[in-house]
Amino acid sequence: MRSSRFLLLLAPVVAVATLAITATACVVPPPPPTGPPAGTVGYLGCSNTWMTVDGYHRGHGAGRVWRTLPFGGGSIDQWVEGSHYWADFDAELAAHPVSAVWWHVCMRPISGQADVERVLSELRRRIGPSVPVYATKMATYSDPSMCTMAAVSQSATIVDDLVTRDLVEPGPMLHEITPATTTDGCHPTTALADLDGDNLAAFFP
């Protein structure tokens, strides 16, 4: 009789312990962290790109983004042609291998989808298939007539397409350029470049 009563008292304890073990076994591990991986960030683009990188280094020191490189005039058609752009990129890549790349897709009206994908292919040939590429559209202009050599809508459409096809990841956004925040109608003032540098730092903390 006493042993029966003991078993009755023990049964709830065993049930609770069983449930606890079962619950523990069913715990799903947390997902891996999202966002850019740690490590050095390389980049390619144009004059507005290096101005943003300049702003990044002014506000955040050496950080983890490559130093300012001479990418002035580096629209997509110029990267297709090659010349010194890839040479400078390759030299920096050899000295400072990257865990991620920021690609500012600067376009002029003479370039198209095929040109952009050719540059992406050249980039992949250099960094391999596993390094994430974060693509950024050109900054918008409050008045589209301010910088007629910039194919802003074309850049946006193509970047959206590359993201949709999982060829790149969406990158940091740049601030709109207005008459008050440009030096010549196309390029940002130092103050605006510093704000874009802050965006870059926030995206690649």
Secondary structure, DSSP 8 states (H G I E B T S, - for coil): -HHHHHHHHHHHHHHHHHHHHHHHHT--------SS-SS-EEEE--HHHHHHHHHHHHHH-STTB------TT--HHHHHH-HHHHHHHHHHHHHS--SEEEEE----TT--HHHHHHHHHHHHHHH-SSS-EEEE----BSSGGG-TT--HHHHHHHHHHHHHTTSSEE------B-GGGBSSSSSB-HHHHHHHHHHHHHH--
